[in-house]
Amino acid sequence: MIRVDERVAVAVNGTGEPIGFKWRNANFLVANKPMRWFARREWWKEASRASRGIGTDIIEVEMWRLMASDLQQKSCQQYELIHSVQGDDWRLILVYP
């Protein structure tokens, strides 16, 4: 697996599941039903101090594991995305070769 940690633009369906994303000027189409879970955020790496009353997003993030194909190269790989619901921020964190 390759650790990436880069911001990506994600398209979602009506239930909030990723259906595609854009990363490094390439478009990817999700090929399966993504798997969703929640994980503890590594807040100690992101901020020196949490503001009072910031909410649950400081502790947990929405994680997604999915298979997606690069529309130009026609290759399908597994990816992991983090979705910070509070700021609607999506980050690609892992790519499985």
C-alpha positions as CSV (number, residue, x, y, z in Angstrom):
1,M,0.0,0.0,0.0
2,I,1.1,3.5,-0.7
3,R,0.3,6.4,1.7
4,V,-0.8,9.5,-0.1
5,D,-2.7,12.0,2.0
6,E,-3.8,14.4,-0.7
7,R,-7.1,16.3,-1.1
8,V,-9.4,15.0,-3.8
9,A,-12.7,16.1,-5.4
10,V,-15.4,13.5,-4.8
11,A,-18.8,13.0,-6.4
12,V,-21.4,11.2,-4.3
13,N,-24.8,9.7,-4.9
14,G,-28.0,10.5,-3.1
15,T,-27.0,8.5,0.0
16,G,-23.6,10.1,0.3
17,E,-21.5,7.2,-1.1
18,P,-18.6,8.1,-3.3
19,I,-19.2,7.3,-7.0
20,G,-16.2,9.0,-8.5
21,F,-13.2,11.2,-7.7
22,K,-10.6,13.4,-9.3
23,W,-7.0,12.9,-8.3
24,R,-3.8,14.3,-9.9
25,N,-5.8,15.4,-13.0
26,A,-7.2,12.0,-13.6
27,N,-10.9,10.9,-13.2
28,F,-11.7,7.7,-11.3
29,L,-15.0,5.9,-11.4
30,V,-16.0,3.7,-8.4
31,A,-16.4,0.1,-9.5
32,N,-18.1,-1.5,-6.5
33,K,-20.2,-0.6,-3.5
34,P,-17.8,1.3,-1.2
35,M,-17.3,0.0,2.4
36,R,-17.9,2.7,5.0
37,W,-16.7,2.9,8.7
38,F,-15.7,5.5,11.2
39,A,-12.2,5.8,12.7
40,R,-10.4,8.0,15.2
41,R,-8.9,11.0,13.7
42,E,-5.2,11.6,14.3
43,W,-6.0,15.0,15.8
44,W,-2.7,15.3,17.6
45,K,-0.9,15.5,14.2
46,E,-3.4,18.0,12.8
47,A,-3.8,20.6,15.5
48,S,-1.9,21.5,18.7
49,R,-5.2,22.2,20.5
50,A,-8.8,21.4,19.9
51,S,-11.3,24.3,20.3
52,R,-14.0,23.9,22.9
53,G,-17.4,22.9,21.4
54,I,-16.0,21.9,18.0
55,G,-18.1,18.7,17.8
56,T,-17.6,15.1,17.1
57,D,-15.7,15.6,13.9
58,I,-12.6,16.3,15.9
59,I,-12.6,12.7,17.1
60,E,-14.0,10.6,14.3
61,V,-13.8,10.7,10.6
62,E,-15.8,8.8,8.0
63,M,-13.6,6.3,6.1
64,W,-14.3,4.7,2.7
65,R,-12.6,1.8,1.0
66,L,-13.4,1.3,-2.6
67,M,-12.3,-0.1,-6.0
68,A,-12.1,2.5,-8.7
69,S,-10.8,2.6,-12.2
70,D,-8.8,5.3,-13.9
71,L,-10.9,6.3,-16.9
72,Q,-7.8,7.0,-19.1
73,Q,-5.6,4.0,-18.2
74,K,-8.5,1.6,-17.6
75,S,-6.8,0.2,-14.5
76,C,-8.7,-0.7,-11.4
77,Q,-7.2,-0.4,-7.9
78,Q,-8.3,-0.2,-4.3
79,Y,-8.3,3.2,-2.5
80,E,-9.1,4.6,0.9
81,L,-10.6,8.0,1.4
82,I,-11.3,10.1,4.5
83,H,-14.3,12.3,4.6
84,S,-14.4,15.1,7.2
85,V,-18.1,15.8,7.4
86,Q,-17.8,19.1,9.2
87,G,-15.9,20.8,6.4
88,D,-16.9,18.4,3.6
89,D,-13.2,17.8,3.0
90,W,-12.2,14.6,1.2
91,R,-8.6,13.2,1.3
92,L,-7.1,10.2,-0.5
93,I,-4.9,8.4,2.1
94,L,-4.1,5.0,0.8
95,V,-3.6,3.4,-2.7
96,Y,-3.3,-0.4,-2.9
97,P,-1.2,-1.6,-5.8
